[in-house]
């Protein structure tokens, strides 16, 4: 089946800007979505539901795609080097509403307010890969899920180190992949970075960290350990509570 989201003559996503070069579209989309993330974070958000997920996607990508905030109408797969070229088994397009509702039902079932930080992080690690695995949109799923997870963390009184998550975007996506492979899912990689990123006190950023693109930021040890190439899964040794 032809991909109805692509231009007919070039394998690039149809977009409001008329860009037909894949690299150029990636750059523009990244900059616009990053600015939208900052604006949404400032405004606040607390609709943790399938409709809320669509609203975040529309907010982040509405300037680029006509279909922003709408469930995809085709099945998709993405070759993953961590899976030997195989794809995570994303939801069939007809099953997206059902699968998302089930994933959010799992999210609602946790007693989040009663959790201490480490319990809270383990709950995130169990719930948000279920949402990510549905992959309800044609593009922009990881950024949308991570944005909702950030707002969810802060809704419950914690703070997300957004600069760490942004600078470690490759690791974050890989960790969602590893947490979404059925009976052999590995959750420790996502848990590892969230144990660093979810904090009980506000994060103090240096001014140059705020204004610089993620790839140009000063690379502290906290950042370096999530930027190894190629990515090699490492066991997560539970650190002591602060």
Residue frames as qw, qx, qy, qz and C-alpha x, y, z in Angstrom:
[[0.000, 0.888, 0.461, 0.000, 0.00, 0.00, 0.00],
 [0.380, 0.541, -0.034, 0.750, 1.33, 3.43, -0.97],
 [0.345, -0.407, -0.476, 0.699, 2.10, 5.79, 1.89],
 [0.096, 0.817, 0.478, 0.310, -0.56, 8.48, 1.57],
 [0.376, -0.866, -0.085, 0.319, 1.49, 10.79, 3.83],
 [0.518, -0.326, 0.394, 0.685, 4.34, 11.13, 1.31],
 [0.346, 0.648, -0.232, -0.637, 4.68, 13.27, -1.78],
 [0.913, 0.336, 0.187, -0.135, 4.12, 11.22, -4.93],
 [0.680, 0.670, -0.233, 0.185, 7.47, 12.05, -6.52],
 [0.270, 0.526, -0.634, 0.498, 9.76, 12.14, -3.46],
 [0.653, -0.351, -0.663, 0.104, 9.75, 10.04, -0.24],
 [0.131, 0.109, -0.383, 0.908, 9.20, 13.07, 2.03],
 [0.010, -0.552, -0.761, 0.341, 6.24, 13.71, 4.30],
 [0.063, 0.688, 0.412, 0.594, 3.71, 16.14, 2.86],
 [0.370, -0.442, -0.420, 0.701, 3.93, 19.34, 4.87],
 [0.100, 0.906, 0.369, -0.182, 2.41, 22.81, 5.06],
 [0.211, -0.779, 0.277, 0.522, 5.74, 24.40, 4.18],
 [0.754, 0.636, -0.068, -0.151, 6.10, 22.59, 0.87],
 [0.162, -0.697, 0.692, 0.094, 9.56, 21.28, 1.80],
 [0.952, 0.232, -0.081, -0.181, 10.52, 18.28, -0.34],
 [0.475, 0.505, -0.646, 0.319, 14.02, 17.68, 0.99],
 [0.775, -0.416, -0.476, 0.013, 14.06, 15.23, 3.89],
 [0.577, -0.112, -0.360, 0.724, 17.02, 16.74, 5.76],
 [0.024, -0.284, -0.005, -0.958, 15.64, 20.25, 5.44],
 [0.608, -0.479, -0.368, -0.515, 12.25, 19.10, 6.71],
 [0.748, -0.313, -0.500, 0.304, 13.85, 17.33, 9.66],
 [0.375, 0.028, -0.263, 0.889, 15.71, 20.50, 10.67],
 [0.249, -0.333, -0.126, -0.901, 12.71, 22.80, 10.34],
 [0.707, -0.425, -0.478, -0.301, 10.39, 20.35, 12.08],
 [0.668, -0.217, -0.500, 0.507, 12.85, 19.93, 14.96],
 [0.180, 0.097, -0.193, 0.960, 13.20, 23.68, 15.50],
 [0.428, -0.351, -0.237, -0.798, 9.46, 24.38, 15.32],
 [0.758, -0.387, -0.511, -0.122, 8.55, 21.48, 17.60],
 [0.551, -0.106, -0.473, 0.679, 11.24, 22.47, 20.12],
 [0.062, -0.193, 0.092, -0.975, 9.82, 26.00, 20.29],
 [0.621, -0.355, -0.366, -0.596, 6.31, 24.58, 20.69],
 [0.711, -0.247, -0.609, 0.250, 7.47, 22.30, 23.50],
 [0.296, -0.005, -0.380, 0.876, 8.82, 25.29, 25.42],
 [0.323, -0.237, -0.106, -0.910, 5.56, 27.20, 24.92],
 [0.723, -0.328, -0.515, -0.323, 3.40, 24.25, 26.00],
 [0.604, -0.160, -0.589, 0.513, 5.58, 23.73, 29.07],
 [0.059, 0.080, -0.241, 0.966, 5.09, 27.37, 30.05],
 [0.510, -0.253, -0.262, -0.779, 1.32, 27.12, 29.55],
 [0.392, -0.158, 0.788, -0.447, 0.95, 23.87, 31.49],
 [0.622, 0.076, -0.595, -0.503, -1.01, 20.74, 30.64],
 [0.339, -0.213, 0.796, -0.454, -2.96, 18.15, 32.64],
 [0.834, 0.216, 0.026, -0.507, -5.09, 16.12, 30.18],
 [0.128, -0.418, 0.894, 0.095, -3.48, 12.71, 30.49],
 [0.714, 0.324, 0.545, -0.297, -5.73, 10.82, 28.10],
 [0.583, 0.263, 0.597, 0.484, -5.81, 9.77, 24.43],
 [0.209, 0.905, 0.315, 0.193, -7.45, 13.11, 23.59],
 [0.328, -0.897, 0.183, 0.233, -4.68, 14.88, 25.51],
 [0.636, -0.214, 0.545, 0.501, -2.03, 12.99, 23.57],
 [0.450, 0.600, 0.510, 0.422, -3.65, 14.16, 20.32],
 [0.051, -0.990, -0.134, -0.007, -3.74, 17.73, 21.65],
 [0.493, -0.676, 0.363, 0.411, -0.01, 17.65, 22.43],
 [0.598, 0.104, 0.597, 0.525, 0.82, 16.26, 19.00],
 [0.275, 0.817, 0.421, 0.282, -1.30, 18.96, 17.35],
 [0.243, -0.955, 0.041, 0.162, 0.39, 21.66, 19.43],
 [0.559, -0.509, 0.471, 0.455, 3.90, 20.43, 18.59],
 [0.397, -0.022, 0.713, 0.578, 3.44, 19.69, 14.89],
 [0.349, 0.733, 0.550, -0.197, 0.41, 21.71, 13.77],
 [0.111, 0.837, -0.204, -0.496, 2.60, 24.28, 12.01],
 [0.099, -0.440, 0.794, 0.408, 4.15, 21.55, 9.88],
 [0.021, -0.091, -0.957, -0.275, 1.55, 18.86, 9.12],
 [0.503, -0.214, -0.266, -0.794, -2.14, 19.04, 8.22],
 [0.774, -0.239, -0.558, -0.183, -2.70, 15.72, 10.01],
 [0.181, 0.283, -0.655, 0.677, -1.13, 16.79, 13.30],
 [0.400, -0.095, 0.533, -0.739, -3.17, 15.45, 16.21],
 [0.840, 0.159, -0.088, -0.510, -4.90, 12.81, 14.07],
 [0.754, -0.223, 0.617, 0.034, -4.37, 9.07, 14.33],
 [0.027, 0.395, -0.733, -0.553, -2.49, 7.59, 11.38],
 [0.793, 0.289, 0.113, -0.525, -4.56, 5.85, 8.71],
 [0.765, 0.414, -0.492, -0.039, -1.94, 3.33, 7.65],
 [0.894, -0.414, 0.042, 0.168, 0.16, 0.69, 9.37],
 [0.247, 0.867, -0.409, 0.144, 3.82, 1.57, 9.86],
 [0.918, -0.282, -0.017, 0.279, 7.07, -0.11, 10.77],
 [0.101, 0.924, -0.358, 0.086, 10.54, 1.23, 11.45],
 [0.861, 0.181, -0.387, 0.275, 13.72, -0.81, 11.17],
 [0.474, -0.839, 0.229, -0.138, 15.58, -0.79, 14.49],
 [0.470, 0.566, -0.649, 0.193, 19.29, -1.53, 14.64],
 [0.326, -0.391, 0.708, -0.489, 18.80, -2.74, 18.21],
 [0.793, 0.106, 0.476, -0.365, 16.41, -5.39, 16.90],
 [0.486, -0.123, 0.752, 0.429, 18.57, -6.54, 14.00],
 [0.078, 0.028, -0.543, -0.836, 16.60, -4.52, 11.47],
 [0.167, -0.511, -0.835, -0.119, 13.19, -5.66, 12.71],
 [0.185, -0.475, -0.050, -0.859, 10.49, -3.25, 13.82],
 [0.211, 0.090, 0.711, -0.665, 8.59, -2.91, 17.07],
 [0.026, -0.428, -0.851, -0.305, 5.08, -4.29, 16.50],
 [0.149, 0.047, 0.163, -0.974, 3.11, -1.05, 16.52],
 [0.453, 0.389, 0.655, -0.463, -0.68, -1.07, 16.76],
 [0.267, 0.397, 0.711, 0.516, -2.66, -1.63, 13.59],
 [0.053, -0.175, -0.083, -0.980, -4.32, 1.60, 12.50],
 [0.536, -0.436, -0.493, -0.529, -7.81, 0.23, 13.23],
 [0.705, -0.412, -0.535, 0.218, -6.77, -0.73, 16.76],
 [0.303, 0.334, -0.276, 0.849, -5.23, 2.61, 17.81],
 [0.421, -0.534, 0.030, -0.732, -8.25, 3.96, 19.78],
 [0.896, -0.354, -0.223, -0.147, -8.69, 0.68, 21.67],
 [0.800, 0.041, -0.323, 0.504, -4.98, 0.18, 22.37],
 [0.146, 0.450, -0.237, 0.849, -4.49, 3.75, 23.57],
 [0.607, -0.540, -0.035, -0.582, -7.47, 3.51, 25.91],
 [0.929, -0.241, -0.260, 0.104, -6.02, 0.32, 27.40],
 [0.600, 0.234, -0.298, 0.705, -2.62, 1.98, 27.82],
 [0.107, -0.488, 0.172, -0.849, -4.10, 5.00, 29.57],
 [0.794, -0.467, -0.206, -0.331, -6.23, 2.74, 31.75],
 [0.830, -0.084, -0.337, 0.437, -2.96, 1.28, 33.04],
 [0.264, 0.369, -0.214, 0.865, -1.72, 4.81, 33.71],
 [0.453, -0.524, -0.031, -0.721, -4.87, 5.68, 35.67],
 [0.861, -0.311, -0.394, -0.086, -4.64, 2.50, 37.74],
 [0.614, 0.096, -0.458, 0.636, -1.50, 3.57, 39.62],
 [0.396, -0.850, -0.320, 0.137, -1.70, 5.39, 42.98],
 [0.551, 0.543, -0.093, 0.627, 0.72, 8.07, 41.81],
 [0.215, -0.815, 0.128, -0.523, 0.21, 10.43, 44.74],
 [0.815, -0.549, 0.157, -0.095, 1.29, 7.77, 47.23],
 [0.903, 0.227, -0.077, 0.358, 4.54, 6.87, 45.47],
 [0.430, -0.730, 0.247, 0.471, 7.99, 7.92, 46.60],
 [0.264, 0.743, -0.384, -0.481, 10.29, 9.05, 43.79],
 [0.069, -0.325, 0.906, 0.261, 11.79, 5.67, 42.89],
 [0.382, 0.357, 0.837, -0.161, 8.37, 4.01, 42.91],
 [0.386, 0.760, 0.147, -0.502, 7.06, 6.86, 40.78],
 [0.160, 0.614, -0.625, -0.455, 9.84, 6.37, 38.22],
 [0.197, -0.051, 0.973, 0.111, 9.21, 2.62, 38.04],
 [0.430, 0.569, 0.614, -0.338, 5.55, 3.35, 37.39],
 [0.327, 0.759, -0.209, -0.523, 6.49, 5.66, 34.53],
 [0.004, -0.439, 0.840, 0.319, 8.72, 2.98, 33.08],
 [0.305, 0.205, 0.929, -0.053, 5.87, 0.46, 33.12],
 [0.361, 0.680, 0.527, -0.359, 3.19, 2.78, 31.69],
 [0.238, 0.777, -0.158, -0.561, 4.62, 5.16, 29.12],
 [0.085, -0.285, 0.841, 0.451, 6.18, 2.48, 26.84],
 [0.327, 0.422, 0.843, -0.061, 2.64, 1.06, 26.48],
 [0.297, 0.834, 0.211, -0.415, 1.53, 4.43, 25.09],
 [0.006, 0.671, -0.541, -0.507, 4.64, 4.78, 22.93],
 [0.327, -0.064, 0.909, 0.250, 4.22, 1.29, 21.47],
 [0.471, 0.645, 0.561, -0.215, 0.84, 2.20, 19.97],
 [0.290, -0.175, 0.416, 0.844, 2.64, 4.83, 17.83],
 [0.346, 0.650, 0.630, -0.248, -0.66, 6.51, 16.98],
 [0.258, 0.874, -0.037, -0.411, 0.74, 9.22, 14.69],
 [0.827, 0.537, -0.016, 0.167, 2.54, 9.01, 11.37],
 [0.568, 0.369, -0.311, 0.667, 5.51, 10.94, 12.79],
 [0.094, -0.575, 0.269, -0.767, 6.49, 12.63, 16.05],
 [0.779, -0.422, -0.428, -0.181, 5.43, 9.89, 18.46],
 [0.688, -0.150, -0.438, 0.559, 8.46, 9.86, 20.74],
 [0.135, 0.220, -0.159, 0.953, 8.53, 13.63, 21.19],
 [0.511, -0.443, -0.248, -0.693, 4.80, 13.64, 21.93],
 [0.814, -0.374, -0.445, 0.023, 5.01, 10.84, 24.50],
 [0.568, -0.044, -0.364, 0.736, 8.08, 12.36, 26.18],
 [0.088, -0.356, 0.017, -0.930, 6.33, 15.74, 26.33],
 [0.682, -0.481, -0.293, -0.466, 3.29, 14.19, 27.99],
 [0.802, -0.240, -0.442, 0.324, 5.53, 12.26, 30.39],
 [0.329, 0.187, -0.257, 0.889, 7.31, 15.52, 31.31],
 [0.361, -0.411, -0.059, -0.835, 4.02, 17.25, 32.06],
 [0.812, -0.363, -0.421, -0.179, 2.84, 14.17, 34.00],
 [0.660, -0.051, -0.452, 0.598, 5.99, 14.17, 36.15],
 [0.119, 0.173, -0.218, 0.953, 5.61, 17.83, 37.01],
 [0.543, -0.441, -0.324, -0.637, 1.85, 17.52, 37.57],
 [0.831, -0.418, -0.368, 0.013, 2.70, 15.21, 40.48],
 [0.430, -0.897, 0.105, 0.003, 5.20, 17.57, 42.04],
 [0.764, -0.248, 0.314, 0.506, 8.50, 16.33, 40.61],
 [0.191, 0.842, -0.243, -0.443, 10.78, 18.06, 38.09],
 [0.896, 0.295, 0.259, 0.205, 11.98, 16.67, 34.77],
 [0.332, -0.579, 0.398, 0.629, 15.50, 17.45, 33.59],
 [0.677, 0.671, 0.239, -0.188, 14.38, 18.40, 30.11],
 [0.221, 0.822, -0.493, -0.180, 17.88, 19.28, 28.94],
 [0.365, -0.335, 0.868, 0.028, 19.12, 15.80, 29.82],
 [0.663, 0.366, 0.637, -0.143, 16.20, 14.21, 27.95],
 [0.523, 0.824, -0.011, -0.218, 16.73, 16.43, 24.90],
 [0.058, 0.750, -0.645, -0.135, 20.50, 15.92, 24.79],
 [0.293, -0.204, 0.934, -0.021, 19.96, 12.15, 25.14],
 [0.682, 0.297, 0.016, -0.668, 17.16, 11.88, 22.57],
 [0.588, 0.338, -0.698, -0.229, 18.76, 8.91, 20.81],
 [0.113, 0.110, -0.911, 0.380, 19.14, 6.99, 24.05],
 [0.455, 0.139, 0.468, -0.744, 15.59, 7.85, 25.09],
 [0.735, 0.302, -0.241, -0.557, 14.12, 6.49, 21.86],
 [0.490, 0.282, -0.825, 0.009, 16.28, 3.37, 22.03],
 [0.090, -0.067, 0.824, -0.555, 15.14, 2.79, 25.60],
 [0.648, 0.214, 0.220, -0.698, 11.49, 2.94, 24.49],
 [0.676, 0.340, -0.573, -0.314, 12.29, 0.40, 21.78],
 [0.314, 0.219, -0.888, 0.255, 13.87, -1.96, 24.31],
 [0.272, 0.069, 0.678, -0.680, 10.86, -1.57, 26.62],
 [0.645, 0.341, 0.076, -0.679, 8.43, -2.50, 23.83],
 [0.426, 0.352, -0.779, -0.295, 9.48, -5.97, 22.67],
 [0.811, -0.209, -0.404, -0.368, 6.83, -8.16, 24.28],
 [0.888, -0.435, -0.149, 0.015, 7.93, -10.89, 26.68],
 [0.778, -0.046, -0.093, 0.619, 11.61, -9.94, 26.45],
 [0.057, 0.912, 0.073, 0.399, 11.18, -6.21, 27.05],
 [0.616, -0.100, -0.348, 0.700, 14.04, -4.52, 28.89],
 [0.172, -0.917, -0.307, -0.190, 12.88, -1.67, 31.09],
 [0.654, -0.536, -0.095, 0.525, 16.15, -0.96, 32.87],
 [0.453, 0.181, 0.227, 0.843, 17.45, 1.40, 30.16],
 [0.148, -0.696, -0.312, -0.630, 14.49, 3.77, 30.41],
 [0.645, -0.712, -0.268, 0.075, 14.56, 3.45, 34.20],
 [0.689, -0.165, -0.053, 0.704, 18.22, 4.38, 34.25],
 [0.218, 0.317, 0.148, 0.911, 17.80, 7.76, 32.56],
 [0.382, -0.694, -0.343, -0.504, 14.55, 8.58, 34.36],
 [0.706, -0.542, -0.305, 0.338, 16.24, 7.96, 37.70],
 [0.458, -0.109, 0.022, 0.882, 18.57, 10.79, 36.68],
 [0.022, 0.360, 0.372, 0.855, 15.97, 12.99, 34.99],
 [0.468, -0.686, -0.433, -0.350, 13.11, 12.91, 37.53],
 [0.351, 0.191, -0.488, 0.776, 14.14, 15.15, 40.41],
 [0.330, -0.667, -0.631, 0.220, 12.64, 16.31, 43.69],
 [0.202, -0.699, -0.074, 0.682, 14.12, 19.81, 43.40],
 [0.503, 0.845, 0.054, -0.174, 14.00, 22.30, 40.50],
 [0.812, 0.101, 0.202, 0.538, 16.84, 21.86, 38.03],
 [0.089, -0.875, 0.107, 0.464, 19.23, 24.79, 37.75],
 [0.774, 0.458, 0.258, 0.352, 20.37, 25.24, 34.16],
 [0.385, -0.397, 0.181, 0.814, 23.36, 27.29, 33.09],
 [0.366, 0.701, 0.056, -0.610, 22.46, 30.11, 30.70],
 [0.197, 0.484, -0.694, -0.495, 24.50, 28.56, 27.87],
 [0.185, 0.102, 0.977, 0.004, 22.63, 25.27, 28.34],
 [0.368, 0.598, 0.548, -0.454, 19.33, 27.02, 27.81],
 [0.375, 0.761, -0.107, -0.519, 20.24, 28.93, 24.65],
 [0.034, 0.475, -0.796, -0.373, 22.43, 26.33, 22.91],
 [0.821, 0.118, -0.374, -0.416, 21.07, 23.52, 20.72],
 [0.898, -0.380, 0.194, -0.110, 21.34, 20.11, 22.46],
 [0.914, 0.237, -0.031, 0.328, 24.26, 18.96, 20.30],
 [0.379, 0.639, -0.230, 0.629, 26.30, 22.04, 21.29],
 [0.562, -0.771, 0.026, -0.299, 25.72, 21.93, 25.05],
 [0.043, -0.618, 0.736, -0.273, 28.53, 21.41, 27.54],
 [0.822, -0.021, -0.531, -0.207, 28.78, 17.65, 27.98],
 [0.407, -0.559, 0.577, -0.435, 28.87, 16.76, 31.67],
 [0.016, -0.174, 0.984, -0.046, 29.28, 13.21, 32.89],
 [0.473, 0.319, 0.638, -0.517, 25.53, 13.03, 33.47],
 [0.615, 0.607, -0.075, -0.498, 25.02, 13.70, 29.76],
 [0.218, 0.560, -0.759, -0.251, 27.92, 11.65, 28.41],
 [0.304, -0.111, 0.936, -0.138, 26.73, 8.32, 29.77],
 [0.592, 0.487, 0.570, -0.296, 23.63, 8.48, 27.56],
 [0.459, 0.800, -0.170, -0.348, 25.45, 9.48, 24.38],
 [0.466, -0.369, 0.755, 0.277, 27.56, 6.42, 23.68],
 [0.735, 0.532, -0.143, -0.395, 27.79, 5.31, 20.05],
 [0.467, -0.288, -0.610, -0.572, 26.92, 2.68, 19.18],
 [0.603, -0.442, 0.225, -0.625, 24.31, 2.23, 21.89],
 [0.483, 0.088, -0.862, 0.124, 25.09, -0.77, 24.09],
 [0.656, -0.602, -0.224, -0.396, 22.47, -1.70, 26.71],
 [0.250, 0.355, -0.707, 0.559, 23.96, -1.66, 30.19],
 [0.475, -0.485, -0.725, 0.115, 22.55, -3.17, 33.40],
 [0.179, -0.712, 0.037, -0.678, 21.02, -0.59, 35.70],
 [0.494, -0.155, -0.694, 0.500, 22.29, -0.79, 39.25],
 [0.296, -0.832, -0.414, -0.219, 19.77, 0.81, 41.57],
 [0.288, 0.399, -0.363, 0.791, 21.31, 3.82, 43.19],
 [0.262, -0.390, -0.710, 0.525, 20.54, 4.66, 46.81],
 [0.059, -0.874, -0.448, -0.181, 17.78, 7.08, 47.66],
 [0.258, 0.531, -0.202, 0.781, 18.95, 10.60, 48.28]]
